[in-house]
Amino acid sequence: MAQTIHTFTKDGFDIRFAVFPELTHPNDCFDDDGETVRAIDAGDYEWFVANVTASKNGIELADEYLGACCYASFDDFMADGYFDDMVDEAINVARQNIETLSAD
């Protein structure tokens, strides 16, 4: 089940940032001495799948996903370039979907 972290409006679209539990074990993603996995297990890091959706008038028009996210907080993820890229891509796809729907 998704947990909504933050909502806002950008370029006329309602943006929702939500997270899902990451089902991939962190050992499969990190090549370190186990420090990262221990920090995740201890609750020092968030381990999640990020989801950004772009909607207009309550209609979801696009969504983007990024898995295996490991950050000290969700705010840290939102301050990272990956989040901005996901928002921009969701808006671009939403615009394309509106154009496609309008053309019919």
MDAnalysis code that builds the backbone (N, CA, C; Angstrom):
import MDAnalysis as mda
import numpy as np

u = mda.Universe.empty(312, n_residues=104, atom_resindex=np.repeat(np.arange(104), 3), trajectory=True)
u.add_TopologyAttr("name", ["N", "CA", "C"] * 104)
u.add_TopologyAttr("resid", np.arange(1, 105))
u.add_TopologyAttr("resname", ["MET", "ALA", "GLN", "THR", "ILE", "HIS", "THR", "PHE", "THR", "LYS", "ASP", "GLY", "PHE", "ASP", "ILE", "ARG", "PHE", "ALA", "VAL", "PHE", "PRO", "GLU", "LEU", "THR", "HIS", "PRO", "ASN", "ASP", "CYS", "PHE", "ASP", "ASP", "ASP", "GLY", "GLU", "THR", "VAL", "ARG", "ALA", "ILE", "ASP", "ALA", "GLY", "ASP", "TYR", "GLU", "TRP", "PHE", "VAL", "ALA", "ASN", "VAL", "THR", "ALA", "SER", "LYS", "ASN", "GLY", "ILE", "GLU", "LEU", "ALA", "ASP", "GLU", "TYR", "LEU", "GLY", "ALA", "CYS", "CYS", "TYR", "ALA", "SER", "PHE", "ASP", "ASP", "PHE", "MET", "ALA", "ASP", "GLY", "TYR", "PHE", "ASP", "ASP", "MET", "VAL", "ASP", "GLU", "ALA", "ILE", "ASN", "VAL", "ALA", "ARG", "GLN", "ASN", "ILE", "GLU", "THR", "LEU", "SER", "ALA", "ASP"])
u.atoms.positions = np.array([
    [0.839, -1.173, 0.000],
    [0.000, 0.000, 0.000],
    [0.885, 1.238, 0.000],
    [0.506, 2.207, -0.809],
    [1.274, 3.444, -0.924],
    [1.042, 4.352, 0.273],
    [2.080, 5.069, 0.617],
    [2.004, 6.089, 1.661],
    [2.309, 7.426, 0.999],
    [1.340, 8.335, 1.002],
    [1.564, 9.655, 0.415],
    [2.472, 10.455, 1.337],
    [3.531, 10.999, 0.749],
    [4.511, 11.773, 1.504],
    [4.295, 13.266, 1.313],
    [4.001, 13.667, 0.071],
    [3.909, 15.101, -0.218],
    [3.050, 15.310, -1.464],
    [2.256, 16.367, -1.455],
    [1.490, 16.773, -2.631],
    [1.711, 18.259, -2.872],
    [1.689, 18.644, -4.146],
    [1.855, 20.044, -4.520],
    [1.390, 20.215, -5.958],
    [1.369, 21.452, -6.424],
    [0.981, 21.756, -7.796],
    [2.184, 22.348, -8.521],
    [2.392, 21.854, -9.749],
    [3.463, 22.391, -10.592],
    [2.968, 22.416, -12.029],
    [3.140, 23.547, -12.677],
    [2.775, 23.713, -14.091],
    [1.333, 23.300, -14.373],
    [0.455, 23.538, -13.420],
    [-0.954, 23.228, -13.606],
    [-1.335, 21.786, -13.325],
    [-0.407, 20.982, -12.856],
    [-0.677, 19.578, -12.537],
    [-0.582, 19.360, -11.031],
    [-1.452, 18.505, -10.522],
    [-1.365, 18.082, -9.133],
    [-0.352, 16.945, -9.073],
    [0.662, 17.129, -8.263],
    [1.743, 16.157, -8.142],
    [1.624, 15.472, -6.784],
    [1.747, 14.153, -6.802],
    [1.736, 13.381, -5.559],
    [2.999, 12.541, -5.508],
    [3.710, 12.657, -4.405],
    [4.866, 11.804, -4.134],
    [4.442, 10.791, -3.079],
    [4.522, 9.529, -3.448],
    [4.162, 8.446, -2.531],
    [5.287, 7.423, -2.525],
    [5.287, 6.582, -1.509],
    [6.285, 5.525, -1.422],
    [5.592, 4.191, -1.180],
    [6.234, 3.158, -1.682],
    [5.826, 1.775, -1.462],
    [6.984, 1.054, -0.787],
    [6.703, 0.006, -0.038],
    [7.797, -0.788, 0.505],
    [8.608, -1.417, -0.635],
    [9.910, -1.384, -0.527],
    [10.779, -2.036, -1.507],
    [10.888, -3.502, -1.125],
    [10.526, -4.383, -2.044],
    [10.537, -5.816, -1.765],
    [11.884, -6.469, -2.052],
    [12.705, -5.825, -2.854],
    [14.046, -6.335, -3.115],
    [14.884, -6.163, -1.858],
    [15.584, -7.208, -1.479],
    [16.435, -7.096, -0.287],
    [17.616, -6.185, -0.585],
    [17.974, -5.317, 0.345],
    [19.086, -4.394, 0.096],
    [20.411, -5.098, -0.200],
    [20.598, -6.313, 0.273],
    [21.832, -7.040, -0.051],
    [21.995, -7.225, -1.552],
    [20.873, -7.250, -2.275],
    [20.924, -7.429, -3.720],
    [21.262, -6.136, -4.452],
    [21.359, -5.023, -3.725],
    [21.557, -3.720, -4.360],
    [22.842, -3.012, -3.949],
    [23.425, -3.413, -2.855],
    [24.585, -2.702, -2.352],
    [25.789, -3.624, -2.273],
    [26.910, -3.105, -2.698],
    [28.162, -3.842, -2.625],
    [29.055, -3.131, -1.604],
    [28.704, -3.328, -0.341],
    [29.515, -2.734, 0.723],
    [29.723, -3.783, 1.811],
    [30.231, -3.392, 2.918],
    [30.539, -4.342, 3.995],
    [29.313, -4.672, 4.851],
    [28.130, -4.300, 4.395],
    [26.909, -4.566, 5.139],
    [26.441, -3.393, 5.969],
    [27.207, -2.310, 5.954],
    [26.859, -1.146, 6.765],
    [25.519, -0.546, 6.334],
    [25.276, -0.466, 5.036],
    [24.024, 0.103, 4.539],
    [22.839, -0.751, 4.962],
    [22.974, -2.059, 4.812],
    [21.881, -2.967, 5.184],
    [21.604, -2.868, 6.688],
    [22.640, -2.801, 7.485],
    [22.452, -2.665, 8.934],
    [21.733, -1.350, 9.263],
    [22.086, -0.286, 8.552],
    [21.441, 1.013, 8.789],
    [19.962, 0.967, 8.389],
    [19.652, 0.270, 7.301],
    [18.250, 0.114, 6.892],
    [17.505, -0.693, 7.946],
    [18.087, -1.807, 8.355],
    [17.453, -2.661, 9.364],
    [17.252, -1.929, 10.692],
    [18.162, -1.031, 11.015],
    [18.068, -0.276, 12.271],
    [17.080, 0.893, 12.175],
    [16.593, 1.171, 10.957],
    [15.674, 2.284, 10.776],
    [16.358, 3.623, 10.569],
    [17.673, 3.597, 10.361],
    [18.405, 4.838, 10.127],
    [18.213, 5.358, 8.708],
    [17.894, 4.458, 7.775],
    [17.625, 4.815, 6.383],
    [16.253, 4.310, 5.989],
    [15.611, 5.061, 5.110],
    [14.362, 4.617, 4.493],
    [14.727, 3.769, 3.278],
    [14.019, 2.669, 3.052],
    [14.240, 1.753, 1.928],
    [12.890, 1.615, 1.233],
    [12.767, 2.166, 0.004],
    [11.439, 2.308, -0.578],
    [11.468, 2.370, -2.101],
    [10.280, 2.257, -2.671],
    [10.035, 2.533, -4.086],
    [9.340, 3.886, -4.139],
    [9.908, 4.822, -4.890],
    [9.319, 6.150, -5.036],
    [8.320, 6.145, -6.188],
    [7.228, 6.874, -6.001],
    [6.207, 7.009, -7.028],
    [5.777, 8.465, -7.097],
    [5.815, 9.025, -8.299],
    [5.348, 10.389, -8.537],
    [4.247, 10.318, -9.577],
    [3.100, 10.914, -9.272],
    [1.994, 10.953, -10.227],
    [1.663, 12.401, -10.564],
    [1.213, 12.592, -11.801],
    [0.741, 13.895, -12.261],
    [-0.727, 13.741, -12.629],
    [-1.563, 14.601, -12.057],
    [-3.013, 14.551, -12.282],
    [-3.527, 15.933, -12.631],
    [-4.693, 15.944, -13.260],
    [-5.394, 17.198, -13.549],
    [-6.876, 16.911, -13.383],
    [-7.539, 17.768, -12.623],
    [-8.980, 17.605, -12.366],
    [-9.308, 16.216, -11.808],
    [-8.429, 15.694, -10.984],
    [-8.662, 14.403, -10.344],
    [-8.383, 13.196, -11.221],
    [-7.894, 13.421, -12.437],
    [-7.596, 12.319, -13.355],
    [-6.093, 12.114, -13.411],
    [-5.644, 10.916, -13.027],
    [-4.219, 10.603, -13.074],
    [-3.809, 10.410, -14.526],
    [-2.822, 11.188, -14.953],
    [-2.397, 11.188, -16.348],
    [-1.038, 10.543, -16.567],
    [-0.230, 10.438, -15.524],
    [1.101, 9.845, -15.670],
    [1.643, 9.483, -14.301],
    [2.493, 8.472, -14.294],
    [3.204, 8.146, -13.057],
    [4.590, 7.618, -13.387],
    [5.476, 7.847, -12.467],
    [6.873, 7.430, -12.581],
    [7.240, 6.669, -11.317],
    [8.066, 5.636, -11.482],
    [8.514, 4.820, -10.358],
    [10.033, 4.735, -10.351],
    [10.605, 4.672, -9.170],
    [12.032, 4.430, -8.996],
    [12.197, 3.546, -7.771],
    [12.761, 2.368, -7.979],
    [12.932, 1.425, -6.889],
    [14.312, 1.493, -6.261],
    [14.457, 0.737, -5.192],
    [15.724, 0.612, -4.453],
    [16.251, 1.964, -3.991],
    [15.355, 2.800, -3.477],
    [15.746, 4.107, -2.961],
    [16.161, 3.958, -1.498],
    [17.307, 4.489, -1.171],
    [17.849, 4.410, 0.182],
    [18.308, 5.808, 0.599],
    [17.551, 6.405, 1.504],
    [17.839, 7.772, 1.952],
    [17.609, 7.865, 3.455],
    [18.260, 8.836, 4.074],
    [18.085, 9.051, 5.505],
    [16.659, 9.506, 5.813],
    [16.033, 10.170, 4.840],
    [14.648, 10.614, 5.030],
    [14.007, 10.819, 3.658],
    [12.685, 10.898, 3.640],
    [11.984, 11.177, 2.390],
    [12.293, 12.601, 1.925],
    [12.512, 13.506, 2.862],
    [12.898, 14.876, 2.502],
    [14.229, 14.884, 1.759],
    [15.160, 14.033, 2.193],
    [16.446, 13.942, 1.491],
    [16.236, 13.480, 0.054],
    [15.318, 12.538, -0.151],
    [15.032, 12.089, -1.507],
    [14.454, 13.235, -2.331],
    [13.538, 14.001, -1.747],
    [12.920, 15.107, -2.482],
    [13.927, 16.214, -2.808],
    [15.004, 16.293, -2.045],
    [16.040, 17.289, -2.314],
    [17.027, 16.801, -3.376],
    [16.935, 15.525, -3.751],
    [17.846, 14.932, -4.718],
    [17.320, 15.154, -6.137],
    [18.198, 15.123, -7.088],
    [17.829, 15.329, -8.485],
    [16.906, 14.266, -9.049],
    [16.948, 13.055, -8.499],
    [16.059, 12.001, -8.991],
    [14.594, 12.411, -8.850],
    [14.259, 13.003, -7.732],
    [12.882, 13.420, -7.497],
    [12.452, 14.467, -8.526],
    [13.283, 15.476, -8.737],
    [12.957, 16.512, -9.721],
    [12.793, 15.919, -11.112],
    [13.664, 14.973, -11.468],
    [13.555, 14.310, -12.767],
    [12.244, 13.548, -12.889],
    [11.843, 12.871, -11.817],
    [10.590, 12.115, -11.835],
    [9.397, 13.055, -12.013],
    [9.405, 14.188, -11.329],
    [8.315, 15.165, -11.452],
    [8.257, 15.696, -12.879],
    [9.406, 16.087, -13.417],
    [9.436, 16.629, -14.777],
    [8.966, 15.595, -15.793],
    [9.389, 14.366, -15.648],
    [8.982, 13.313, -16.585],
    [7.482, 13.026, -16.475],
    [6.956, 12.986, -15.266],
    [5.521, 12.757, -15.089],
    [4.719, 13.875, -15.756],
    [5.164, 15.113, -15.620],
    [4.471, 16.233, -16.250],
    [4.560, 16.135, -17.774],
    [5.726, 15.796, -18.289],
    [5.879, 15.651, -19.746],
    [4.963, 14.566, -20.297],
    [4.906, 13.428, -19.641],
    [4.045, 12.339, -20.094],
    [2.578, 12.740, -19.958],
    [2.234, 13.429, -18.882],
    [0.853, 13.880, -18.700],
    [0.441, 14.818, -19.835],
    [1.325, 15.728, -20.208],
    [1.024, 16.635, -21.322],
    [0.807, 15.857, -22.621],
    [1.660, 14.880, -22.867],
    [1.522, 14.054, -24.067],
    [0.189, 13.290, -24.047],
    [-0.183, 12.781, -22.890],
    [-1.447, 12.044, -22.773],
    [-2.642, 12.968, -23.004],
    [-2.560, 14.192, -22.529],
    [-3.640, 15.157, -22.777],
    [-3.752, 15.436, -24.274],
    [-2.608, 15.639, -24.934],
    [-2.629, 15.876, -26.371],
    [-3.238, 14.701, -27.121],
    [-2.863, 13.500, -26.726],
    [-3.401, 12.290, -27.380],
    [-4.901, 12.191, -27.173],
    [-5.349, 12.443, -25.965],
    [-6.775, 12.374, -25.678],
    [-7.558, 13.468, -26.401],
    [-6.966, 14.633, -26.510],
    [-7.625, 15.761, -27.168],
    [-7.711, 15.574, -28.680],
    [-6.785, 14.808, -29.239],
    [-6.743, 14.602, -30.688],
    [-7.867, 13.699, -31.165],
    [-8.422, 12.909, -30.291],
    [-9.473, 11.958, -30.715],
    [-10.809, 12.586, -30.866],
])
